[in-house]
Amino acid sequence: MGKLLGLVLGLAVGAAIGTAVVVLVSPATGDKLIANIKRGYRETLDDARRASEQRRAELEAELKIRR
């Protein structure tokens, strides 16, 4: 469990640093930048949900075969 926690914390810190860098060096206005970040966040969440649903379906199919 410690490795997973380290991974999650590392990803969170990396995301925060990446966001800060983008805010500091981006030529876009604040409102556009915020809109772009929100859009990217929503797209990432959608991708993660789709991948999760697909993996769940695969695992359920495998479980059904093994029963």
Backbone as XML, in Angstrom:
<?xml version="1.0"?>
<chain id="A" units="angstrom">
  <residue number="1" name="MET">
    <atom name="N" x="0.818" y="-1.186" z="0.000"/>
    <atom name="CA" x="0.000" y="0.000" z="0.000"/>
    <atom name="C" x="0.866" y="1.256" z="0.000"/>
  </residue>
  <residue number="2" name="GLY">
    <atom name="N" x="2.053" y="1.160" z="0.575"/>
    <atom name="CA" x="2.940" y="2.306" z="0.637"/>
    <atom name="C" x="3.388" y="2.766" z="-0.741"/>
  </residue>
  <residue number="3" name="LYS">
    <atom name="N" x="3.612" y="1.824" z="-1.645"/>
    <atom name="CA" x="4.031" y="2.178" z="-3.003"/>
    <atom name="C" x="2.913" y="2.898" z="-3.739"/>
  </residue>
  <residue number="4" name="LEU">
    <atom name="N" x="1.682" y="2.447" z="-3.527"/>
    <atom name="CA" x="0.535" y="3.086" z="-4.175"/>
    <atom name="C" x="0.366" y="4.509" z="-3.668"/>
  </residue>
  <residue number="5" name="LEU">
    <atom name="N" x="0.492" y="4.694" z="-2.363"/>
    <atom name="CA" x="0.378" y="6.031" z="-1.785"/>
    <atom name="C" x="1.472" y="6.938" z="-2.335"/>
  </residue>
  <residue number="6" name="GLY">
    <atom name="N" x="2.680" y="6.419" z="-2.449"/>
    <atom name="CA" x="3.781" y="7.194" z="-3.013"/>
    <atom name="C" x="3.517" y="7.582" z="-4.452"/>
  </residue>
  <residue number="7" name="LEU">
    <atom name="N" x="2.956" y="6.655" z="-5.216"/>
    <atom name="CA" x="2.621" y="6.940" z="-6.608"/>
    <atom name="C" x="1.573" y="8.041" z="-6.697"/>
  </residue>
  <residue number="8" name="VAL">
    <atom name="N" x="0.523" y="7.923" z="-5.899"/>
    <atom name="CA" x="-0.553" y="8.918" z="-5.926"/>
    <atom name="C" x="-0.025" y="10.288" z="-5.506"/>
  </residue>
  <residue number="9" name="LEU">
    <atom name="N" x="0.767" y="10.326" z="-4.454"/>
    <atom name="CA" x="1.330" y="11.600" z="-4.015"/>
    <atom name="C" x="2.264" y="12.183" z="-5.076"/>
  </residue>
  <residue number="10" name="GLY">
    <atom name="N" x="3.058" y="11.341" z="-5.695"/>
    <atom name="CA" x="3.951" y="11.804" z="-6.757"/>
    <atom name="C" x="3.186" y="12.373" z="-7.937"/>
  </residue>
  <residue number="11" name="LEU">
    <atom name="N" x="2.108" y="11.696" z="-8.317"/>
    <atom name="CA" x="1.278" y="12.200" z="-9.417"/>
    <atom name="C" x="0.636" y="13.535" z="-9.056"/>
  </residue>
  <residue number="12" name="ALA">
    <atom name="N" x="0.158" y="13.656" z="-7.817"/>
    <atom name="CA" x="-0.479" y="14.899" z="-7.382"/>
    <atom name="C" x="0.523" y="16.055" z="-7.375"/>
  </residue>
  <residue number="13" name="VAL">
    <atom name="N" x="1.708" y="15.807" z="-6.855"/>
    <atom name="CA" x="2.737" y="16.851" z="-6.824"/>
    <atom name="C" x="3.151" y="17.218" z="-8.247"/>
  </residue>
  <residue number="14" name="GLY">
    <atom name="N" x="3.313" y="16.229" z="-9.097"/>
    <atom name="CA" x="3.669" y="16.495" z="-10.492"/>
    <atom name="C" x="2.608" y="17.309" z="-11.208"/>
  </residue>
  <residue number="15" name="ALA">
    <atom name="N" x="1.346" y="16.979" z="-10.959"/>
    <atom name="CA" x="0.250" y="17.727" z="-11.579"/>
    <atom name="C" x="0.237" y="19.170" z="-11.087"/>
  </residue>
  <residue number="16" name="ALA">
    <atom name="N" x="0.468" y="19.370" z="-9.798"/>
    <atom name="CA" x="0.485" y="20.723" z="-9.243"/>
    <atom name="C" x="1.633" y="21.540" z="-9.829"/>
  </residue>
  <residue number="17" name="ILE">
    <atom name="N" x="2.798" y="20.945" z="-9.930"/>
    <atom name="CA" x="3.951" y="21.644" z="-10.504"/>
    <atom name="C" x="3.702" y="21.948" z="-11.977"/>
  </residue>
  <residue number="18" name="GLY">
    <atom name="N" x="3.173" y="20.982" z="-12.705"/>
    <atom name="CA" x="2.862" y="21.197" z="-14.119"/>
    <atom name="C" x="1.861" y="22.313" z="-14.318"/>
  </residue>
  <residue number="19" name="THR">
    <atom name="N" x="0.838" y="22.355" z="-13.485"/>
    <atom name="CA" x="-0.167" y="23.414" z="-13.578"/>
    <atom name="C" x="0.462" y="24.771" z="-13.300"/>
  </residue>
  <residue number="20" name="ALA">
    <atom name="N" x="1.303" y="24.842" z="-12.285"/>
    <atom name="CA" x="1.958" y="26.106" z="-11.951"/>
    <atom name="C" x="2.836" y="26.595" z="-13.102"/>
  </residue>
  <residue number="21" name="VAL">
    <atom name="N" x="3.570" y="25.697" z="-13.724"/>
    <atom name="CA" x="4.430" y="26.071" z="-14.851"/>
    <atom name="C" x="3.589" y="26.586" z="-16.014"/>
  </residue>
  <residue number="22" name="VAL">
    <atom name="N" x="2.500" y="25.906" z="-16.307"/>
    <atom name="CA" x="1.627" y="26.327" z="-17.409"/>
    <atom name="C" x="1.068" y="27.713" z="-17.138"/>
  </residue>
  <residue number="23" name="VAL">
    <atom name="N" x="0.624" y="27.957" z="-15.918"/>
    <atom name="CA" x="0.063" y="29.266" z="-15.569"/>
    <atom name="C" x="1.113" y="30.355" z="-15.736"/>
  </residue>
  <residue number="24" name="LEU">
    <atom name="N" x="2.339" y="30.064" z="-15.362"/>
    <atom name="CA" x="3.386" y="31.081" z="-15.414"/>
    <atom name="C" x="3.883" y="31.375" z="-16.828"/>
  </residue>
  <residue number="25" name="VAL">
    <atom name="N" x="3.913" y="30.395" z="-17.707"/>
    <atom name="CA" x="4.519" y="30.607" z="-19.019"/>
    <atom name="C" x="3.519" y="30.641" z="-20.171"/>
  </residue>
  <residue number="26" name="SER">
    <atom name="N" x="2.259" y="30.485" z="-19.875"/>
    <atom name="CA" x="1.255" y="30.425" z="-20.940"/>
    <atom name="C" x="0.946" y="31.813" z="-21.493"/>
  </residue>
  <residue number="27" name="PRO">
    <atom name="N" x="0.846" y="31.923" z="-22.826"/>
    <atom name="CA" x="0.494" y="33.209" z="-23.419"/>
    <atom name="C" x="-1.016" y="33.479" z="-23.384"/>
  </residue>
  <residue number="28" name="ALA">
    <atom name="N" x="-1.820" y="32.494" z="-22.993"/>
    <atom name="CA" x="-3.279" y="32.662" z="-22.968"/>
    <atom name="C" x="-3.697" y="33.526" z="-21.783"/>
  </residue>
  <residue number="29" name="THR">
    <atom name="N" x="-4.861" y="34.158" z="-21.927"/>
    <atom name="CA" x="-5.391" y="34.947" z="-20.819"/>
    <atom name="C" x="-5.823" y="34.015" z="-19.699"/>
  </residue>
  <residue number="30" name="GLY">
    <atom name="N" x="-6.019" y="34.576" z="-18.533"/>
    <atom name="CA" x="-6.408" y="33.775" z="-17.378"/>
    <atom name="C" x="-7.687" y="32.992" z="-17.599"/>
  </residue>
  <residue number="31" name="ASP">
    <atom name="N" x="-8.709" y="33.662" z="-18.158"/>
    <atom name="CA" x="-9.993" y="32.988" z="-18.375"/>
    <atom name="C" x="-9.860" y="31.844" z="-19.376"/>
  </residue>
  <residue number="32" name="LYS">
    <atom name="N" x="-9.119" y="32.086" z="-20.459"/>
    <atom name="CA" x="-8.921" y="31.025" z="-21.457"/>
    <atom name="C" x="-8.134" y="29.870" z="-20.858"/>
  </residue>
  <residue number="33" name="LEU">
    <atom name="N" x="-7.134" y="30.208" z="-20.084"/>
    <atom name="CA" x="-6.299" y="29.182" z="-19.469"/>
    <atom name="C" x="-7.125" y="28.310" z="-18.527"/>
  </residue>
  <residue number="34" name="ILE">
    <atom name="N" x="-7.947" y="28.940" z="-17.705"/>
    <atom name="CA" x="-8.793" y="28.190" z="-16.780"/>
    <atom name="C" x="-9.765" y="27.305" z="-17.547"/>
  </residue>
  <residue number="35" name="ALA">
    <atom name="N" x="-10.353" y="27.839" z="-18.612"/>
    <atom name="CA" x="-11.279" y="27.048" z="-19.433"/>
    <atom name="C" x="-10.558" y="25.852" z="-20.051"/>
  </residue>
  <residue number="36" name="ASN">
    <atom name="N" x="-9.346" y="26.067" z="-20.538"/>
    <atom name="CA" x="-8.569" y="24.971" z="-21.133"/>
    <atom name="C" x="-8.218" y="23.902" z="-20.097"/>
  </residue>
  <residue number="37" name="ILE">
    <atom name="N" x="-7.848" y="24.332" z="-18.904"/>
    <atom name="CA" x="-7.510" y="23.384" z="-17.841"/>
    <atom name="C" x="-8.741" y="22.575" z="-17.454"/>
  </residue>
  <residue number="38" name="LYS">
    <atom name="N" x="-9.885" y="23.255" z="-17.315"/>
    <atom name="CA" x="-11.126" y="22.551" z="-16.970"/>
    <atom name="C" x="-11.507" y="21.546" z="-18.054"/>
  </residue>
  <residue number="39" name="ARG">
    <atom name="N" x="-11.369" y="21.956" z="-19.312"/>
    <atom name="CA" x="-11.693" y="21.050" z="-20.416"/>
    <atom name="C" x="-10.772" y="19.828" z="-20.395"/>
  </residue>
  <residue number="40" name="GLY">
    <atom name="N" x="-9.491" y="20.071" z="-20.209"/>
    <atom name="CA" x="-8.533" y="18.969" z="-20.141"/>
    <atom name="C" x="-8.825" y="18.031" z="-18.977"/>
  </residue>
  <residue number="41" name="TYR">
    <atom name="N" x="-9.217" y="18.594" z="-17.855"/>
    <atom name="CA" x="-9.563" y="17.788" z="-16.684"/>
    <atom name="C" x="-10.775" y="16.911" z="-16.976"/>
  </residue>
  <residue number="42" name="ARG">
    <atom name="N" x="-11.799" y="17.508" z="-17.578"/>
    <atom name="CA" x="-13.009" y="16.746" z="-17.912"/>
    <atom name="C" x="-12.695" y="15.636" z="-18.913"/>
  </residue>
  <residue number="43" name="GLU">
    <atom name="N" x="-11.880" y="15.946" z="-19.914"/>
    <atom name="CA" x="-11.518" y="14.939" z="-20.913"/>
    <atom name="C" x="-10.732" y="13.792" z="-20.276"/>
  </residue>
  <residue number="44" name="THR">
    <atom name="N" x="-9.832" y="14.131" z="-19.376"/>
    <atom name="CA" x="-9.048" y="13.108" z="-18.691"/>
    <atom name="C" x="-9.944" y="12.221" z="-17.833"/>
  </residue>
  <residue number="45" name="LEU">
    <atom name="N" x="-10.884" y="12.841" z="-17.120"/>
    <atom name="CA" x="-11.825" y="12.060" z="-16.320"/>
    <atom name="C" x="-12.668" y="11.142" z="-17.189"/>
  </residue>
  <residue number="46" name="ASP">
    <atom name="N" x="-13.140" y="11.657" z="-18.313"/>
    <atom name="CA" x="-13.936" y="10.836" z="-19.235"/>
    <atom name="C" x="-13.121" y="9.648" z="-19.747"/>
  </residue>
  <residue number="47" name="ASP">
    <atom name="N" x="-11.874" y="9.907" z="-20.121"/>
    <atom name="CA" x="-11.001" y="8.822" z="-20.595"/>
    <atom name="C" x="-10.792" y="7.773" z="-19.503"/>
  </residue>
  <residue number="48" name="ALA">
    <atom name="N" x="-10.569" y="8.234" z="-18.277"/>
    <atom name="CA" x="-10.354" y="7.310" z="-17.162"/>
    <atom name="C" x="-11.610" y="6.484" z="-16.894"/>
  </residue>
  <residue number="49" name="ARG">
    <atom name="N" x="-12.766" y="7.122" z="-16.969"/>
    <atom name="CA" x="-14.020" y="6.383" z="-16.752"/>
    <atom name="C" x="-14.221" y="5.319" z="-17.825"/>
  </residue>
  <residue number="50" name="ARG">
    <atom name="N" x="-13.965" y="5.696" z="-19.073"/>
    <atom name="CA" x="-14.116" y="4.723" z="-20.164"/>
    <atom name="C" x="-13.155" y="3.550" z="-19.985"/>
  </residue>
  <residue number="51" name="ALA">
    <atom name="N" x="-11.917" y="3.847" z="-19.643"/>
    <atom name="CA" x="-10.928" y="2.784" z="-19.442"/>
    <atom name="C" x="-11.333" y="1.889" z="-18.272"/>
  </residue>
  <residue number="52" name="SER">
    <atom name="N" x="-11.845" y="2.494" z="-17.223"/>
    <atom name="CA" x="-12.287" y="1.734" z="-16.059"/>
    <atom name="C" x="-13.460" y="0.826" z="-16.408"/>
  </residue>
  <residue number="53" name="GLU">
    <atom name="N" x="-14.423" y="1.359" z="-17.136"/>
    <atom name="CA" x="-15.581" y="0.561" z="-17.544"/>
    <atom name="C" x="-15.162" y="-0.596" z="-18.453"/>
  </residue>
  <residue number="54" name="GLN">
    <atom name="N" x="-14.232" y="-0.321" z="-19.365"/>
    <atom name="CA" x="-13.755" y="-1.366" z="-20.269"/>
    <atom name="C" x="-13.040" y="-2.467" z="-19.483"/>
  </residue>
  <residue number="55" name="ARG">
    <atom name="N" x="-12.183" y="-2.067" z="-18.567"/>
    <atom name="CA" x="-11.443" y="-3.059" z="-17.776"/>
    <atom name="C" x="-12.392" y="-3.869" z="-16.903"/>
  </residue>
  <residue number="56" name="ARG">
    <atom name="N" x="-13.387" y="-3.199" z="-16.338"/>
    <atom name="CA" x="-14.367" y="-3.908" z="-15.515"/>
    <atom name="C" x="-15.094" y="-4.969" z="-16.346"/>
  </residue>
  <residue number="57" name="ALA">
    <atom name="N" x="-15.505" y="-4.593" z="-17.560"/>
    <atom name="CA" x="-16.196" y="-5.540" z="-18.440"/>
    <atom name="C" x="-15.296" y="-6.732" z="-18.761"/>
  </residue>
  <residue number="58" name="GLU">
    <atom name="N" x="-14.012" y="-6.460" z="-19.013"/>
    <atom name="CA" x="-13.071" y="-7.546" z="-19.295"/>
    <atom name="C" x="-12.948" y="-8.488" z="-18.101"/>
  </residue>
  <residue number="59" name="LEU">
    <atom name="N" x="-12.824" y="-7.912" z="-16.908"/>
    <atom name="CA" x="-12.676" y="-8.737" z="-15.708"/>
    <atom name="C" x="-13.946" y="-9.529" z="-15.405"/>
  </residue>
  <residue number="60" name="GLU">
    <atom name="N" x="-15.108" y="-8.905" z="-15.620"/>
    <atom name="CA" x="-16.363" y="-9.622" z="-15.397"/>
    <atom name="C" x="-16.508" y="-10.784" z="-16.378"/>
  </residue>
  <residue number="61" name="ALA">
    <atom name="N" x="-16.104" y="-10.574" z="-17.622"/>
    <atom name="CA" x="-16.162" y="-11.648" z="-18.619"/>
    <atom name="C" x="-15.218" y="-12.783" z="-18.232"/>
  </residue>
  <residue number="62" name="GLU">
    <atom name="N" x="-14.036" y="-12.440" z="-17.770"/>
    <atom name="CA" x="-13.078" y="-13.461" z="-17.349"/>
    <atom name="C" x="-13.605" y="-14.233" z="-16.137"/>
  </residue>
  <residue number="63" name="LEU">
    <atom name="N" x="-14.212" y="-13.523" z="-15.207"/>
    <atom name="CA" x="-14.779" y="-14.174" z="-14.027"/>
    <atom name="C" x="-15.905" y="-15.123" z="-14.421"/>
  </residue>
  <residue number="64" name="LYS">
    <atom name="N" x="-16.716" y="-14.705" z="-15.368"/>
    <atom name="CA" x="-17.829" y="-15.532" z="-15.836"/>
    <atom name="C" x="-17.307" y="-16.838" z="-16.452"/>
  </residue>
  <residue number="65" name="ILE">
    <atom name="N" x="-16.214" y="-16.740" z="-17.192"/>
    <atom name="CA" x="-15.614" y="-17.924" z="-17.816"/>
    <atom name="C" x="-15.063" y="-18.871" z="-16.750"/>
  </residue>
  <residue number="66" name="ARG">
    <atom name="N" x="-14.457" y="-18.321" z="-15.721"/>
    <atom name="CA" x="-13.804" y="-19.141" z="-14.692"/>
    <atom name="C" x="-14.793" y="-19.782" z="-13.724"/>
  </residue>
  <residue number="67" name="ARG">
    <atom name="N" x="-16.017" y="-19.321" z="-13.689"/>
    <atom name="CA" x="-17.000" y="-19.897" z="-12.754"/>
    <atom name="C" x="-17.510" y="-21.177" z="-13.247"/>
  </residue>
</chain>
